Amino acid sequence: MVLRVSYVLVVLTILSMDHRISQATSRVAFKKLSYISDFFEEWMIEFSRVYTNSLEKQMRLEVFTKNLEYIENFNRKANQTYKLGIDEFTDRTKEEFIATHSGFSDIDVTSSSEVVDESMSSWKWNASNIIGFYSKSKDWRMEGAVTPVKNQRYCEGCWAFSAIAAVEGLTKITRGKLESLSEQQLLDCDKANHGCKGGRMDKAFDYIAKKGITGDDEYVFQGDTDGVCLLEDEPLFKIRGYDCVQRNNERALLEAVSRQPVSVGIVGDIESIIRYSSGVYDEPDCGITMTHAVTIVGYGTSREGTEYWLVKNSWGTSWGENGYIRLRRNVAWKEGMCGLAQFACYPVA
């Protein structure tokens, strides 16, 4: 009898402990959910986000929560050279983001005729141009050759933003005055590309060589639309053509960037790029299948001794380091970090 009573008491004690643990777990889960909900409300205010109804808001909260957990789990890992963070896209899934924030298309790097100077470059690349000495760092922003970061919004026109940033740099270098130029003119008027459905920077340079380009105050960016060409008269700036850097050669790319900003293609459709916040992005599994176009505007070495490329993006200033990302330079594979050494071109005045 005594043994049976003792057994019953032990069982009751265990059940009581399980109940208390369950209650505590529930409280922690509720507290965490409450914290995320409050954080989400603050985030909505910061980024002026308004949803059509409560169902959409709940769905976005769930996406936000999932992305927040991914970011926090990544940032807990040791020995990472970069961090992920919250920005205006945290309520969007990876698939939704990719569908609207890429646009580098019609390029096949497996075909040598697609990437070498014989078919693409207006001016022959000469490897002897590589002078073998460069400053340890370069930042074209410090020389007044980079306009503020822009936002392609829901238009897959990264190719236009990449090309325009490179041409803007050239206006400062050749004229001594930085001009903010029109992506919308390229989206509307460059019929060799596909507007907000994608394109290539080399074709954009071809267009600017033939027609010229005007200022973005004259031909304003519309956000997510392209259509009838409204203006091709009296361009603000015109180029002679373009040149392309020798494929898969970071040293040649360094020489080019030491002279001016350069348009490149990169991988832009993986989670860690989309959620990038700060630091030198070093991800061997990033891949080399280019989906996004950006502009390299410098290079340098971090305090920790990691060499990097300074890259201007077109996803607004809430993303990354005020709209920029530092990608590791001089990696072990020839294509460069996220494939950036595969397709690199720049305008020629």
N, C-alpha and C positions, 0 to 999 in steps of 0.2 A: 504493500500500500504506500509506504513511504517513498519507494522508488518511483511508483506511478505518479505520485504527487509532484516529486522533484522533476520528472520528465515533463509534466504539464506546465510547470513554472518556467522551465527552460524554453519550451516552445512558445509560451506567451511572451517571454522576454524577447526572444528572437523576432516574433511577429511585431512586437512594439517597436523594436529597433528598426525593422524594415519599414514600418509605417513612418517613423520619424525621418529616416533617410529619404524615403519617397517624398515626404513633405518638403524636406530641405532641398532635394533635387528640383522639385516643382517650383519652389520659391526662387531658386537660382535661375531656372529656365525662364520663369515669368519675369524676373528682374532683368535678365539679359534681353528678353523680347521687348520689355518696356523701354530699356535703354536704346535698343536699335530703333524702335518706333519713334522715340524722341529725337534721336540723331537724324533719322530720316526726315522728320518734320523740319529740323534746322537746315538740313541739306536742301530741301525743297525751297525754303525761303532764300537761301544763299544763291541758288541757281534759277530762281524765278520759275520753278516748275509747277505747272497746273495740269491736273488730269481731268478727263471728261466726266468721270463718275467714280464712285467708291470701289467698284469692281476693278477698274483700271488701276486705281491707287493701290489696292491690295496686291494686285499682280506685280506692280512695280516695286512694292515693299519686299516682296518675296525675292525678286531678282536682286535688289539692293542688298538684302541679307546674305544671299548666296555669294555675291561678289565681295562683300565685306569679309566674310569668313575666309574666302580664298586669299584676299590681301593679307589678313592677319596671320594666317597659317604660313604664308610665304615669308613674311617679315620676321617670323620667329626663328627661321632657319639661320644657322651660324655660317659665317664666312661668305656672306653674299656681298658683292660689290655694288649692288643697287637695291632700291626699295620700290615697293608698289604703294599706291595711295588712292585716295578718294578724289574724284573730279566730276565734271558735269555729265560724264557718261556712265556713272556707276549704277544707274537704274536700267541700263541696257545690257542685253545678253551679248555674248561674243558674236553670235550669228547676226544679230541686228546691227551691231556696230560695223562689222565687215561689209555688210550690204550697202552701207552709205558712206564709209570713210576710207575707201581705197580708190582704185581707178586706174592703176598702172596696167595697161593691157597691150595685146598684140605684139608681144616680144617673146622670142624663142631663143634662149641662150644656148640650146643644144646645137643650133645651126650657126656655124662660124660666119656665114654670110650676113647674119642678122646683127652681129656685134662688132666686126672689125671695120677699119676705116674705109675699105674699098667700096662698100655700099652705103654707109651711113654718114661718113664724115665729109664735110665740105672742104676741110683742110687737112692734109695728111699729117698723121701723128708721126713724129720722129723721136725714136727712143734716145737719140743723142741729146735731146733737149733736157734730159734728166741731169741736173747739174751736180748732184751728189752732196750738196750742202743746203741745209734749211735751218731756219730758226727753230728752237725747241717747241715753240708754240705759235699759233696764228689765230687771231679772232677778228674776222672782218667787221664785226659789230663795233669794235673799238676804233675802226678806221672810218666809221660812218657809212659803210657800204651795205647795210642790212636794214630793211624796213621793219616795223613792228610785226610780230607774229600775227598771221591772219587765220581765218577759220573757214574751211570749205563746207562746213555744216553738213547738209544731207545731200551734197552733190559729189559724185565720184569723179571729181575734177582735180585730184592731187597732182596729176601731170601738168596742169596749167599753173598751179601754185608753185610747183618745183621749178618749172621753166622761167616763170616771171621773177622769182627770187634771184635766179642766176643772172637774168638780164638787168634787174634792178642794181645788182652789185656792179655790173659792167658800166652802168650809167655814172656811178660815182667814180669808178676807176678811170674812165676815159674823159668824162666831162667835169669832174670835180664836184658834181651835185647829185645827190641821191634823189631819184624820182620813184614814187609809188605807182606802179603800172597796173594795167587792167587784166585780170584773169577772165572777166566776163567777155571781153572782146575775143579772147581765144575760144572760150566755150561756145560762143555764138557763131563766130566767123571762120574758125579753122576747120574746114570740112574734111581734112585728112584725118582728123581725130573725131571722137564721138561725144563731145560735150560732157554732160554729167553722167555719161555711161562709160567713160574711160578714154584713155589715150596715151600718147608717148611724148616725151620732152623733145626728142630730136625733130619730130614732125612740127612741134610748136615753134622751134627755132627756125625751121624752114619757112613757116608762115610769117614770122616776124622779119625775116630777111626779105621776103617779097612784099609784104604789106605794111610793115612797121607796127608799132603798138602805141596806144594812147594811155593817158593817166587814168587811175581807177576812180578819180573824182569826176572825170568826164564820162566814163563808161562804168557804172557802179555795179558791183557784184550783187546778184539777186538771191543768192542762197542755195536754192535747189532746182533752179530752172535754167534751161538754155533754149535758144530759139532763133528768131530772125536776126541776121547781122544788121546792126543799126548804125555802125560807124567804122569806116575804113579810110577816111580822108584826113589829111594833115596829121600824120603820126607824131607823137612826142619823141619817139626814139626808134631807130632802125639799126639792124645788125647786118654784117656782111654774110654771115653763115654760122657754122658751129664746128666744133671738133669733138672727137671722142677719145677718151683715155684708153690706153692699151688694156684689154680685158684681163681681169684676174691679176692685177699688178698694183698692190697698195703703194709701192714706192713711186710708181708713175702717177698714181692718184694724189699722193702727197705733193709732188711737184706741181700738179695742176692747181690744187687748192691753195698752194703758196702764192699763186698768181691771181686767183679769183674764185668766187663761189662756184660750186659745181653741182649739177643735177645728177642724182643717182636713183636707182631702184633698190628697194629693200623688201624683206619679208615684213608684212604689216598685219598679218592675220592670226597671230598667236596671242594667247591670253596675257602673257607677261609683258608683251609690248603694249597692248591696249591699256593695261593697268599700271604701266611704268610711272614712277613719280620722281625719282632722283638717283644720282650715282652713275657709275659707269656700267652700262648694260653689257654683261658678259655671259652669254648663254650659248654654249656649243651646240645645243639642240635647236637653235632658232631656225635652222634650215637655210635654203638658198633659192627657194621659189618666190620670185619677186611679185608682189601684189600692190605695192605702194610706192609713191615717188616723193622724195624729200630733197633738201638742198644742204650739202656740206658747206659750212661757212667758217670752218677753222679746224684746228687740232691742238692737242696739248697732252699733258701728263698730269694725272691726279696727284693729290698729296700722298697717296699710298703707293705711287710709282707706276700706276697703270696708264698706258698710252691710250688715247681716245680720239675719235672724230667728233667734232661739234656739229650737230645736225639740227637745222631748222625744220620744223614740221608745220602742218597746216590744220591742226586740230584745236586751235585756240590756246589761250594762256593758262587755263586751269589744268591742262594735261602736262605731265612731265615737269621739267625745270623751266617753268614759265613759257612753255611751248617748245622747248628744246629737249633733245636727248643726246647723251654722250654714249657713243657706241665704241666698244673696244677696238683699238687699232693694232695692226701687226699680229693678227691671229695665226694659228698654225695652218689653217686651210686657205688655199689660194683665192677663194671667192670672197673672202672678207666676212666680217660679222654680219649675219643676216643677208649675205649675198651682195653687199654694197659695192664690191669691186667688179661686178660683172657688167654693169651698164652705167657708165659715167660720161656725161657730155656737158659741154659748156659753150656759150655763145662767143662769137668772135666779132669785134667791132671793125 
